[in-house]
């Protein structure tokens, strides 16, 4: 799996919901209290939200930088004429 595919999977809401469901089922199977299960699932979702935000912001920054470089390249080509 390449880096782009892996990052896309990490930013998938479906992935995080599936992870929470899996962990919740395991904790229930091991007779963990409902309060503890709620805390663990909250932590997982908080981490997922933070990770998605960070990756989205970095993608936005990269796109902005690429646009700026493209505009500078066009400006350089225009001034050379």
C-alpha positions as semicolon CSV with decimal commas, in nm:
position;residue;x (nm);y (nm);z (nm)
1;X;0,000;0,000;0,000
2;X;0,148;0,334;-0,100
3;X;0,157;0,642;0,125
4;X;-0,130;0,820;-0,050
5;X;-0,363;0,522;-0,015
6;X;-0,268;0,481;0,350
7;X;-0,336;0,848;0,425
8;X;-0,669;0,829;0,243
9;X;-0,769;0,533;0,460
10;X;-0,670;0,720;0,778
11;X;-0,888;1,015;0,683
12;X;-1,191;0,798;0,613
13;X;-1,480;0,845;0,856
14;X;-1,587;0,489;0,777
15;X;-1,249;0,362;0,899
16;X;-1,279;0,542;1,233
17;X;-1,637;0,426;1,286
18;X;-1,534;0,068;1,205
19;X;-1,240;0,095;1,447
20;X;-1,465;0,224;1,726
21;X;-1,718;-0,053;1,660
22;X;-1,445;-0,316;1,668
23;X;-1,288;-0,187;1,989
24;X;-1,629;-0,146;2,154
25;X;-1,721;-0,503;2,066
26;X;-1,394;-0,633;2,208
27;X;-1,435;-0,436;2,529
28;X;-1,792;-0,558;2,565
29;X;-1,679;-0,918;2,510
30;X;-1,427;-0,878;2,793
31;X;-1,698;-0,738;3,023
32;X;-1,548;-0,389;3,052
33;X;-1,782;-0,136;3,213
34;X;-1,994;0,084;2,989
35;X;-1,830;0,397;3,127
36;X;-1,486;0,272;3,032
37;X;-1,604;0,173;2,686
38;X;-1,746;0,523;2,636
39;X;-1,416;0,677;2,743
40;X;-1,210;0,458;2,510
41;X;-1,435;0,523;2,211
42;X;-1,429;0,896;2,284
43;X;-1,049;0,892;2,287
44;X;-1,036;0,702;1,958
45;X;-1,276;0,945;1,789
46;X;-1,091;1,248;1,929
47;X;-0,762;1,113;1,793
48;X;-0,923;1,038;1,456
49;X;-1,070;1,388;1,432
50;X;-0,735;1,546;1,517
51;X;-0,551;1,330;1,266
52;X;-0,799;1,408;0,989
53;X;-0,774;1,781;1,065
54;X;-0,393;1,775;1,057
55;X;-0,378;1,583;0,730
56;X;-0,639;1,807;0,568
57;X;-0,450;2,120;0,674
58;X;-0,121;1,985;0,542
59;X;-0,287;1,897;0,210
60;X;-0,429;2,250;0,191
61;X;-0,086;2,399;0,263
62;X;0,078;2,186;-0,006
63;X;-0,188;2,284;-0,261
64;X;-0,147;2,651;-0,173
65;X;0,230;2,627;-0,210
66;X;0,196;2,451;-0,546
67;X;-0,046;2,721;-0,669
68;X;0,196;2,993;-0,560
69;X;0,483;2,823;-0,745
70;X;0,268;2,783;-1,057
71;X;0,170;3,152;-1,049
72;X;0,535;3,253;-1,008
73;X;0,633;3,034;-1,302
74;X;0,364;3,195;-1,519
75;X;0,476;3,541;-1,411
76;X;0,837;3,455;-1,497
77;X;0,734;3,330;-1,843
78;X;0,530;3,645;-1,905
79;X;0,809;3,885;-1,806
80;X;1,063;3,705;-2,027
81;X;0,875;3,806;-2,343
